Structure formats: structure tokens, C-alpha cells
Amino acid sequence: MLTAQPTLTGKPVPSAATRRTAAIGGGTHVRGFQSKVKEKSRRGLVRAVISGGDNKTREKLASDHEYNNGSVFSSPSGAWIDVRAVITIRKKMKEKINGKIEDQWEWFVNGIGQGIQIQLISEEIDPVTKSGKSIESYVRGWLPKPLSHPYLVTYAANFRVPSDFGCPGAILITNFHGKEFHLMEIAVHGFKQGSLFFPADTWIHPRNDNPESRIIFTNKTYLPSQTPPGIKDLRREDLLSIRGNGKGERKMHERIFDYAPYNDLDPFSESRIEKPHPVYVPRDETFEEIKQNTFSAGRLKALLHNLIPSIAASLSSTDISFKCFSEIDKLYNDGVFLKDEDENITEKQFLANLMRRVATVGQRLLKYEVPAIIKRDRFVWLRDNEFARQMLAGVNPVGIELLREFPLLSKLDPAVYGPPESAITKDLIEQELLQHGMSVDEAIEKKKLFILDYYDMVLPFIEKMNSLPGRKAYASRTIFFYTRTGFLRPIAIELSLPPTSSSPGNKRVYTHGHGNTTHWIWKLAKAHVCSNDAGVHQLVNHWLRTHACMESYIIATNRQLSSMHPIYKLLHPHMRYTLEINALARQSLINGGGIIEACFSPGKYSMEISSAAYKSMWRFDMEALPADLIRRGMAVEDPSMPCGIKLVIEDYPYAADGLLIWSAIKDLVESYVRHFYSEPNSVTSDIELQSWWNEIKNKGHYDKRNEPWWPKLNTKEDLSGILTTMIWIASGQHAAINFGQYPFGGYVPNRPTIMRRLIPQEDEPEYEKFMQNPQQTFLSSLPTQLQATKVMAVQDTLSTHSPDEEYLGQVQSLQGQRINDHEVLKLFEKFSSKLEEIEKTIHGRNKDSSLRNRSGAGIPPYELLLPSSGPGVTGRGVPNSVSI
């Protein structure tokens, strides 16, 4: 798979350096915006002294005409407009001493009008330069004006503008300071149109890093063909700047988006960026400071770089199996003491305050919260009904499929992998169905049999996986029966190894049975299924289908859609933090020798499995929730039902709640698209939109570029379907398979990520040990104490919501886009209200005793698709984006 990772550099746009002229005495310069005509003369200078906080001080040096850069501005009857631009800057939450000294210097430089230059660009064309009219000034003020928010300050710049200047459509801002600052927005007051807003939320780099001024566009929304003539060239120039030229090495201050293959499988194909050096992501895609301090870059980086090594140092000398279940319970009751040499981590404030698992006893005790799966009933994980329920309402509810034909046949090459027929026979299943009075054919016809099938996906890797030390795995198939009472029950598990000369069909089938020996063997078989499920969940359904695939959509959106484009504004909240979290994952989670390889059964073959799954099964058109449910046979088409489908199992919490979220997203997107694409052929004539979709297919998914299943992009309906799928993946789909990792996986026996022993057979020496102490055989097959503690720490962190999380449907975050369109804001408000209704519906479902998969004694309610959440490990909440 070609996963997109920005790593390449681009040269400055040639015209950018000539956008600026030096202001005399910090004054206001009026001219026609142009990049090629050199300044020849200046007459009738109009100056405005910039005040830091009031409008009292004004200096007028005016004539009725100003001639600048070869263009003449006439002010009819000497009419001028007093205009003020107010810029809002977010200061750092934590400043070092030298940073505070630099702040004092910045205030001084701004005070004398030499720190930040602002240039207003009109939507109207100057007849001489054939480009947007322009006027520039500097902010001035000895001290910034603080706002109610403790980290926001404002500066102001005053302008005297000819009355025929027109409405500003863009602002060029130049930073003459020695360091970057975070610009939140610019508000311009004084024009007849009222207050004008230019949302930014961007880092403005120093001119020394890059001579280009930054272009900040109005909050108005324009399709490319609707762009006002005065800012049309700027729209194109900004996109060229973001794309770069594909050359050179990236610098951390840059905002260039580009593609490169990620390949950590072959050390000779690329050089890995080792910790503590960061992987490049465009500057505005990095975590905001509150997230760094309170969560991800602080907590997650500390976890990966320091806490995990600390756990390893503390447990490596005794890296042994759990001897009894009470030793697992001690992780929640007593904790794990870390070694004293880890002061650099355990004494850090955020680990004490925010990683609640670290207790206050010397700040060296790692203590976990009791996971939700055993909080109400310590033994619920042992039951077959719970094992099956988690296929519908657990952390990986996207693997189960309807069994549509029998016998079960593999699609693998029989010359390599043995006979394609499964060892699960019709007679065996019918023995299990006797009590239900149903044959296999009848059960298939009535849609009562289901399967979790990892045979074809895993078997090609089993020999390599089992050659790794401490790893033993099978390729698995599991058959479930849906009972009349509304329970899903596992009835048979097939565990397979690669064929050998003595055993060409190396497959064994297990059933739950009734004796004690059979009970323990069945429990081991279920643990192997869970281990396979955990690996496929993490590598395929989580990393590949959400994190990696969203990346290509994000890069193409930034490279091909202007920030004024309506589709950019729609997608923007759903792109937040994804590139940064993916970069961190590539460096510490999915990398060679990283956490995933250390703690999951596939080991160093993890990315090979992910890549193979991408090649064999990933299709964009099947990533839509209704399409995926139909593909797996978990729903059938029904035009009379919402979303046009009917669930085969009505009590399928992930699907039932997911369809509510999907439908709300779909309604919003369709209304939004209709609003902006009202004209015939408006979709096909949108050059930015067509380039965006072509780039996603041809660059973001290069290996799949010629597949016939890619949706066309010719109509409003095509566009709505594509966007709904993308937003669903970033929000609902990722939430459903991410934030339950610790609630379900935090108790190792419920969901082991690795198995270390095969099931003992009667003719093997290990079988006698199993008969003497089956509990010890079971526990010694699970991850070691070190492996379990490491993966629990990672799962806990990945299941945690950041305090600055932005959730689906939050009006304030949508309004933060500052879309200057009341009809669009009404659509978002309607969407928000719909999600509030969905939350009430889900709560109601969780109280419905007839829905056995989401209620009952000791069963945690299904809340992973509840839209809202507070911070922490809550097992609920649908963020806008793949932000962790």
C-alpha cells in the first residue's frame, strides 16, 4: 500500500518575495497588488499611525490620489474610510525565561511598528495592475490587549482606505520577528459590509525562515469559478505553495503536503527517523499545546519513549507468565513498581496528574483502572455468550459475516496451503443445532449462521509468525448460531496450521463440550480466536482502514482544495491531528521493533499483514457503512428502511447505532452539497474538486488507481456519497474501533493480543502438564507480565479522550470554521440537534431489556457511538477526526 506521508520540500513561489514593499515610518501604503511591476515612484503618500488600543491618535498626510507601483487610486471627492484590523494571537501556555524575554522584545518591536505587516487585498481588480487592489500597514502598540481567554492577545493596525477600495477578500501577513507565532484570526472593522473575519488558526513563520508572506482568506466560501477577480491569483498561489515542488528535505516550520511511500519492512529502502527526532508533518497539523501538555504529545510520547522502557526495565528480569488470575488483578489493585532510575519520567507532572494509573506513592507506582469488561462482573469474559456478544458490540464489531454457503472453502492456492475445504463439517454443525431443531441448510436460509473467518488472511503468515520466539498462532474460523432468544452463540472453532507432509490438512475443530477437559480446551481455542481478532483489529480495521487511508484524503484536500472551497471547509474538522498521530505511530507503534510488533502475535510481520489486507480486500466503495454491512451479509437492501438497508440481526449495537450516525452525516452532507452545487454540471466543472478526487485515486492510492470500483465524481449524489464515507471513517468508524481498546482489552484474558503456546494435544508431553494444571497452561499461553503491562499502557492511552477533543456535531467547533453563510450554519445546527436526539436514542436502547447484546446483568452498555464524552477513558464519544 502507498500510505501517504509528507516528506518532500518545495521552493517558494517566485512572485511571493515581491509581494511586499517597505512601509515608510510604519505607514499605510495603498497600491494595486502585483508581483512583476517594480515600484517606480510614490506620490501623495497616505500615512496612518497605528495605535495599540484606541482610535484617538491619527496622523493624516493625504491627497486625493495615491500613485504606487504604477497604479493610481482615486478617492472620489476625497472620501476615505478609517479601517482597523485586529489580529488575535494565541500565546504559549508555558513559557521559559528566555521566551518571556523574547515576548518583551516582540512587544517593543510591535510598538514601533516593525514586527508584523498586514496587507489588505481587495476582491476588486485594479485597472492598471490587473490584480487586486492592495493597502498595507504594520501593527503597532507597546503592549498587546489581553482578552478574557488567558492565552489570547490582540494587536491592531489602523488603515485609511480609499472609499472605492472594495471589500477585502484576503490578507497577506508577514512576520518580521525572530520566531513563529500562532495567528487565530484577523477581524477587519470599518468597511460598509460590516465587520469582516479572516479565520486563520495557523502558525506564521518568521520571514527569515521563508520570505513568503502568508495568505489568509476571508471566511466567505467560493467555488473556483466564483472567486472574486482580485484574489483569484492568490487562491492559485496559496495552493502552489502548499504543494511544494517535490524536492529537497522538509523543515519543521513548513506547511507543504506531499506523498512518499512508507516502508519499514526493508531497512535499505528508506532511512528511519529515530527518536527523539520528530517525523515531519506540516506545521499546522501538529498537536496544539493543550493537547501536548495534557495528552498526546506529552502523555503518549512519554508513554512510548519513557514509560514503556521503564516497565521493561522493571519487569524484564522477571519476564514471566502470570501464575494465577489474582496476579492479573494486582495490576488494578496493587500496581507495578517502577525502578528508581526512571525519575526523568515518573516525576513528570503530567504523568502524575493525567495518567491516572500512576499513583502518588513516590510517583513510581503504575496502577491501572479496572477495565469496563470486568468492572460489573469479573467472570463475564468466560461465558460463550459474552465471547460472541463482543463480535457485535465489542471493540472489533466489523469482522463477523453471515454464513451464506456451505461447505466452507478457502481461496488460497491448494498447492501451497493444502485442501481448501474446512474441517468444519455439516454433520458437526448439525450436532450443535439439534437442540434448536434446525438443519444447516435451514439455518443458512433463515440467516441464523455467522462466521468470523481469519483463515485466508492469516494462514500465509502462520509459519513465519510461529518461528518467532514466544509466538504460537493458528489461522482461525469460528461459527456462530443466532438463537431464538436473541443470543449469538459460538458452536465451532477451527484452528489451522500450514500443511506438512505428514498432515496435509493440518486443521482441528473444537466445540464447547461439557466435560472439564473440553471446557479448558475450548477456552484456549477462544483465546486463540481473540488473539487473531486483536491483531486483525489493530493492523487492518484500525490502522489501515482509518488512520492510513484518511491520510491520503487529508493530503489531497490540502493540496487541491483552497481553504475558501466549501468542501475544504466541510472536511477541515475531520482532518485534525491525524497526520501528527500517524507520524508518532510510525515512529513508535507500528515501526520495526515497536509496540505492535512486540505485543501482537504477527510480530515483525505485522505491516506485511496490513499491506496484504490492503491489496486483497480494501475498496473505497465498501468503506461506506451500509455497503460494508451488505458486503458482510449483516444487512439486506430494503428501500423502506432508513439508509435503505435492514439489519439481519436487529440487536447489532455497532450497526444499529452506526446507522444513526451515518444517516445524520449523510443528511448534512447532501444538504450542504446541494447548497453549493446548485447549477447543472457544477460538480464536473469544479476544477479543484476534480483534481482532488483524481489525486486521491492516482497518488493517494496509486496501487489501486485502475480499479473499476472507484466511484465516479460527476453529480451531486456522487460527491455526497464520497464525502459521507470519508466523514464516517474519520468520526464514527474510528470511534467504534478505537475507544474500546482498554475497556475490552485491558483485561488480558478477555482479549489477549498474543498467544505463546499451541493447544496441547494428547500425544504431546505438554498435555500431561495441562491435565495436571489447566489454569497454568492457559495463563502461560497468554502474554507475559511484561507484554501485558506494556500493551495495557498503550491501550489505555489510545482509549483516552483529550480535554481539547472536538466531537461530532459540536456547533462551536463547526462555527469555529467561521463560515459566513447563515444557511450553512443552520444546517450544522440541525445536525447538532440530530446528534443530541441520537444520544437519547442510544441511551434508550441500552435500557431496553429485550436487546440482549447491550443490556443485562454485568454487561457494560454499548456506548462507543454515543456522540459526546468527557476527557479520559470513557468508552464513549465520537470525535470529529482520527485524533489518537
TAZIZI-V68828 format. One record per backbone hydrogen bond with DSSP energy under -0.5 kcal/mol. CO is the residue of the C=O (numbers start at 1). NH is the residue of the N-H. If there is no record, write none. Layout:
BEGIN
co:CO nh:NH
co:CO nh:NH
END
This chain:
BEGIN
co:1 nh:3
co:7 nh:250
co:9 nh:247
co:13 nh:16
co:13 nh:17
co:15 nh:18
co:16 nh:19
co:17 nh:20
co:23 nh:25
co:23 nh:26
co:24 nh:27
co:26 nh:138
co:27 nh:29
co:29 nh:136
co:31 nh:134
co:41 nh:69
co:43 nh:67
co:45 nh:47
co:47 nh:61
co:56 nh:58
co:59 nh:61
co:64 nh:75
co:66 nh:68
co:66 nh:73
co:67 nh:43
co:68 nh:32
co:68 nh:71
co:71 nh:68
co:71 nh:73
co:72 nh:74
co:73 nh:66
co:74 nh:76
co:75 nh:78
co:76 nh:79
co:79 nh:163
co:81 nh:83
co:81 nh:161
co:83 nh:159
co:84 nh:86
co:84 nh:189
co:85 nh:87
co:85 nh:157
co:86 nh:187
co:87 nh:89
co:87 nh:155
co:88 nh:184
co:88 nh:185
co:89 nh:91
co:89 nh:153
co:90 nh:182
co:93 nh:95
co:96 nh:100
co:97 nh:101
co:98 nh:102
co:99 nh:103
co:100 nh:104
co:101 nh:105
co:102 nh:106
co:103 nh:107
co:104 nh:108
co:105 nh:109
co:106 nh:110
co:107 nh:111
co:108 nh:112
co:109 nh:114
co:110 nh:113
co:110 nh:141
co:115 nh:176
co:116 nh:139
co:117 nh:174
co:118 nh:137
co:119 nh:172
co:120 nh:122
co:120 nh:135
co:121 nh:169
co:121 nh:170
co:123 nh:230
co:124 nh:133
co:125 nh:127
co:126 nh:130
co:131 nh:126
co:132 nh:33
co:133 nh:122
co:134 nh:31
co:135 nh:120
co:136 nh:29
co:137 nh:118
co:144 nh:146
co:145 nh:154
co:149 nh:147
co:149 nh:152
co:151 nh:91
co:152 nh:147
co:153 nh:89
co:154 nh:145
co:155 nh:87
co:156 nh:140
co:157 nh:85
co:159 nh:83
co:159 nh:161
co:161 nh:81
co:162 nh:165
co:167 nh:123
co:169 nh:218
co:170 nh:121
co:171 nh:173
co:171 nh:216
co:172 nh:119
co:173 nh:214
co:174 nh:117
co:174 nh:176
co:175 nh:207
co:181 nh:183
co:181 nh:204
co:182 nh:90
co:182 nh:184
co:183 nh:202
co:184 nh:200
co:184 nh:201
co:185 nh:88
co:186 nh:198
co:187 nh:86
co:187 nh:189
co:188 nh:196
co:189 nh:84
co:191 nh:194
co:196 nh:188
co:197 nh:219
co:198 nh:186
co:202 nh:183
co:203 nh:205
co:204 nh:181
co:205 nh:175
co:206 nh:209
co:206 nh:210
co:214 nh:173
co:214 nh:216
co:215 nh:217
co:216 nh:171
co:219 nh:820
co:223 nh:226
co:223 nh:227
co:224 nh:227
co:228 nh:231
co:228 nh:232
co:229 nh:232
co:230 nh:132
co:231 nh:235
co:232 nh:236
co:233 nh:237
co:234 nh:238
co:235 nh:239
co:236 nh:240
co:237 nh:241
co:238 nh:242
co:239 nh:243
co:240 nh:244
co:242 nh:257
co:248 nh:9
co:251 nh:254
co:254 nh:283
co:260 nh:5
co:261 nh:263
co:265 nh:267
co:266 nh:269
co:266 nh:270
co:270 nh:272
co:272 nh:274
co:274 nh:277
co:282 nh:285
co:283 nh:286
co:285 nh:580
co:288 nh:291
co:288 nh:292
co:289 nh:293
co:290 nh:294
co:291 nh:295
co:291 nh:298
co:292 nh:298
co:295 nh:299
co:295 nh:300
co:296 nh:300
co:296 nh:301
co:298 nh:302
co:299 nh:303
co:300 nh:304
co:301 nh:305
co:302 nh:306
co:302 nh:307
co:303 nh:308
co:306 nh:310
co:307 nh:311
co:308 nh:312
co:309 nh:313
co:310 nh:314
co:311 nh:315
co:312 nh:316
co:315 nh:318
co:316 nh:319
co:318 nh:320
co:320 nh:785
co:324 nh:327
co:324 nh:328
co:325 nh:329
co:326 nh:330
co:327 nh:331
co:328 nh:331
co:329 nh:332
co:329 nh:333
co:330 nh:334
co:330 nh:335
co:331 nh:368
co:336 nh:366
co:339 nh:342
co:340 nh:343
co:342 nh:345
co:342 nh:346
co:343 nh:347
co:345 nh:348
co:348 nh:351
co:348 nh:352
co:349 nh:353
co:350 nh:354
co:350 nh:355
co:354 nh:356
co:355 nh:358
co:357 nh:359
co:357 nh:367
co:360 nh:362
co:361 nh:364
co:364 nh:338
co:364 nh:366
co:365 nh:359
co:365 nh:367
co:366 nh:336
co:371 nh:374
co:371 nh:375
co:372 nh:375
co:372 nh:376
co:377 nh:380
co:379 nh:382
co:380 nh:383
co:383 nh:387
co:384 nh:388
co:385 nh:389
co:386 nh:390
co:388 nh:391
co:389 nh:392
co:389 nh:393
co:390 nh:394
co:392 nh:654
co:396 nh:399
co:401 nh:451
co:402 nh:404
co:408 nh:422
co:413 nh:416
co:413 nh:417
co:414 nh:418
co:420 nh:410
co:423 nh:425
co:425 nh:429
co:426 nh:430
co:427 nh:431
co:428 nh:432
co:429 nh:433
co:430 nh:434
co:431 nh:434
co:433 nh:436
co:433 nh:437
co:433 nh:438
co:434 nh:437
co:439 nh:443
co:440 nh:444
co:441 nh:445
co:442 nh:446
co:443 nh:448
co:443 nh:449
co:444 nh:447
co:448 nh:482
co:449 nh:403
co:450 nh:480
co:451 nh:401
co:451 nh:453
co:452 nh:454
co:452 nh:478
co:454 nh:458
co:455 nh:459
co:456 nh:460
co:458 nh:461
co:458 nh:462
co:459 nh:462
co:459 nh:463
co:461 nh:465
co:462 nh:466
co:463 nh:467
co:464 nh:467
co:465 nh:468
co:468 nh:471
co:475 nh:496
co:476 nh:454
co:477 nh:494
co:478 nh:452
co:479 nh:491
co:479 nh:492
co:480 nh:450
co:481 nh:483
co:481 nh:489
co:483 nh:486
co:487 nh:483
co:487 nh:489
co:489 nh:481
co:492 nh:479
co:493 nh:495
co:493 nh:510
co:494 nh:477
co:495 nh:508
co:496 nh:475
co:503 nh:500
co:504 nh:506
co:505 nh:507
co:506 nh:497
co:508 nh:495
co:510 nh:493
co:515 nh:519
co:516 nh:520
co:517 nh:521
co:518 nh:522
co:519 nh:523
co:520 nh:524
co:521 nh:525
co:522 nh:526
co:523 nh:527
co:524 nh:528
co:525 nh:529
co:526 nh:530
co:527 nh:531
co:528 nh:532
co:529 nh:533
co:530 nh:534
co:531 nh:535
co:532 nh:536
co:533 nh:537
co:534 nh:538
co:535 nh:539
co:536 nh:540
co:536 nh:541
co:537 nh:542
co:538 nh:543
co:539 nh:544
co:540 nh:545
co:542 nh:546
co:542 nh:547
co:543 nh:548
co:544 nh:549
co:546 nh:550
co:547 nh:551
co:548 nh:552
co:549 nh:553
co:550 nh:554
co:551 nh:555
co:552 nh:556
co:553 nh:557
co:554 nh:558
co:555 nh:559
co:556 nh:560
co:557 nh:561
co:560 nh:562
co:562 nh:565
co:564 nh:222
co:565 nh:569
co:566 nh:570
co:567 nh:571
co:568 nh:572
co:569 nh:573
co:571 nh:574
co:572 nh:575
co:573 nh:576
co:575 nh:578
co:577 nh:581
co:578 nh:582
co:579 nh:583
co:580 nh:584
co:581 nh:585
co:582 nh:586
co:583 nh:587
co:584 nh:588
co:585 nh:589
co:585 nh:590
co:585 nh:591
co:588 nh:595
co:589 nh:596
co:589 nh:597
co:591 nh:594
co:594 nh:598
co:595 nh:599
co:596 nh:600
co:600 nh:603
co:602 nh:605
co:603 nh:606
co:605 nh:609
co:606 nh:610
co:607 nh:611
co:608 nh:612
co:609 nh:613
co:610 nh:614
co:611 nh:615
co:612 nh:616
co:613 nh:617
co:613 nh:618
co:614 nh:618
co:619 nh:622
co:620 nh:623
co:624 nh:628
co:625 nh:629
co:626 nh:630
co:627 nh:631
co:628 nh:632
co:629 nh:634
co:629 nh:635
co:630 nh:633
co:632 nh:402
co:634 nh:648
co:634 nh:649
co:636 nh:646
co:638 nh:641
co:641 nh:644
co:642 nh:645
co:644 nh:638
co:646 nh:636
co:648 nh:650
co:650 nh:652
co:651 nh:653
co:652 nh:656
co:653 nh:657
co:654 nh:658
co:655 nh:659
co:656 nh:660
co:657 nh:661
co:658 nh:662
co:659 nh:663
co:660 nh:664
co:661 nh:665
co:662 nh:666
co:663 nh:667
co:664 nh:668
co:665 nh:669
co:666 nh:670
co:667 nh:671
co:668 nh:672
co:669 nh:673
co:670 nh:674
co:671 nh:675
co:672 nh:676
co:673 nh:677
co:676 nh:678
co:679 nh:682
co:681 nh:685
co:683 nh:686
co:685 nh:687
co:686 nh:690
co:687 nh:691
co:688 nh:692
co:689 nh:693
co:690 nh:694
co:691 nh:695
co:692 nh:696
co:693 nh:697
co:694 nh:698
co:695 nh:699
co:695 nh:700
co:696 nh:701
co:699 nh:702
co:701 nh:704
co:702 nh:705
co:704 nh:707
co:707 nh:710
co:714 nh:684
co:715 nh:719
co:716 nh:720
co:717 nh:721
co:718 nh:722
co:719 nh:723
co:720 nh:724
co:721 nh:725
co:722 nh:726
co:723 nh:727
co:724 nh:728
co:725 nh:729
co:726 nh:730
co:727 nh:731
co:728 nh:733
co:729 nh:734
co:731 nh:735
co:732 nh:736
co:733 nh:737
co:734 nh:738
co:735 nh:738
co:735 nh:739
co:738 nh:741
co:740 nh:744
co:740 nh:745
co:741 nh:745
co:742 nh:746
co:743 nh:373
co:746 nh:748
co:747 nh:750
co:747 nh:751
co:748 nh:751
co:753 nh:601
co:755 nh:472
co:761 nh:764
co:764 nh:767
co:764 nh:768
co:765 nh:768
co:765 nh:769
co:766 nh:770
co:767 nh:771
co:768 nh:772
co:769 nh:773
co:773 nh:777
co:774 nh:778
co:775 nh:779
co:776 nh:780
co:777 nh:781
co:778 nh:781
co:778 nh:782
co:779 nh:782
co:781 nh:756
co:784 nh:788
co:785 nh:789
co:786 nh:790
co:787 nh:791
co:788 nh:792
co:789 nh:793
co:790 nh:794
co:791 nh:795
co:792 nh:796
co:793 nh:797
co:794 nh:798
co:795 nh:742
co:795 nh:799
co:797 nh:800
co:799 nh:874
co:801 nh:872
co:802 nh:805
co:805 nh:807
co:806 nh:880
co:807 nh:810
co:809 nh:811
co:810 nh:814
co:811 nh:815
co:812 nh:816
co:814 nh:817
co:815 nh:818
co:818 nh:820
co:819 nh:821
co:821 nh:825
co:822 nh:826
co:823 nh:827
co:824 nh:828
co:825 nh:829
co:826 nh:830
co:827 nh:831
co:828 nh:832
co:829 nh:833
co:830 nh:834
co:831 nh:835
co:832 nh:836
co:833 nh:837
co:834 nh:838
co:835 nh:839
co:836 nh:840
co:837 nh:841
co:838 nh:842
co:839 nh:843
co:840 nh:844
co:841 nh:845
co:842 nh:846
co:843 nh:847
co:844 nh:847
co:845 nh:848
co:847 nh:849
co:848 nh:851
co:850 nh:852
co:851 nh:854
co:851 nh:855
co:856 nh:859
co:858 nh:860
co:861 nh:863
co:863 nh:866
co:863 nh:877
co:866 nh:877
co:867 nh:878
co:872 nh:801
co:872 nh:874
co:877 nh:879
co:878 nh:808
co:881 nh:883
END
